[in-house]
Amino acid sequence: MEPPQNPGRFKNPHSRWLRDVKRHLRQADPILGLLTLEQIDRTVLDRLTQARLSTGVAPATINRLLAVIRGILNTARKDWDWLDSVPVVRLLPEPKCRVRWLTHEEADRLLAELPGHLAAMARFTLATGLREHNVIELEWNQIDLDAHRAWIHVDQAKGWRRAIAVPLNATAMAVVWEQQDRHPTRVLVYEGNPVTRANNHAWRKALQRAGIENFRWHDLRHTWASWHVQAGTPLNVLQELGGWATLEMVLRYAHLGADHLAEHAERIAKSRVIRTNSGTATKNALPEIAARR
């Protein structure tokens, strides 16, 4: 029996989403490879989870695999009527990690150490916040030079079920203009050829030369978001700019933009006239601190 044709992500056999699904399923093949869908139950899934944990794989990576399997099982039940029920898929708790971002000075230092093609990609990422695969796979037919806008197709948009419009600021446009006539299809290339990965050996060497530690390519996206919050961009606007499906994903940056809270904090401060040790009258909201000086 052939599965029904799905007009969504299954339609494009070359989509990154489908490649990720295949990669995850290859990891599950030693446990699930000889089983039918009906034989995949909670015990099997728990065995798969423990097998992946024993190899040192991070909980977040295992959860992505489990989410793929859950999606397949749910599709088999709801859309294809192949299953009467599906097991509950229990995800692993993921440790909360801090947001790693660069100051403008650190970013300038890193850009100076990167080879030209990676520097262009990093500048474009810092200007748009796009994920690595969206940058290296960006094509000219996704850019409107007159409108200063790019589009991320639905099969390229992580977590979204629609295409994402990406406004291109002056920095991003400068990068785009520099890339013209280098490749007929791809925007950002290396010596006229498409790039397959930005987080590579040259990237890691540049980080060492710049004296920057514990920093991944994806942290450029965190840097872009952090700069936005520090510049006063509202979180709901940042969510739309960054293509996050939920506001919860954006709240990790909220603490970087607390300036708007200062006015409210001052509302309970009491202004008093006090005398310092020298006997001079001083108006201060914190008399205890002033008196000790």
Summary of the structure (lengths in Angstrom):
residues: 293
radius of gyration: 25.2
end to end distance: 83.5
largest distance: 92.9
contacts: 736
relative contact order: 0.09
helix: 53%
strand: 8%
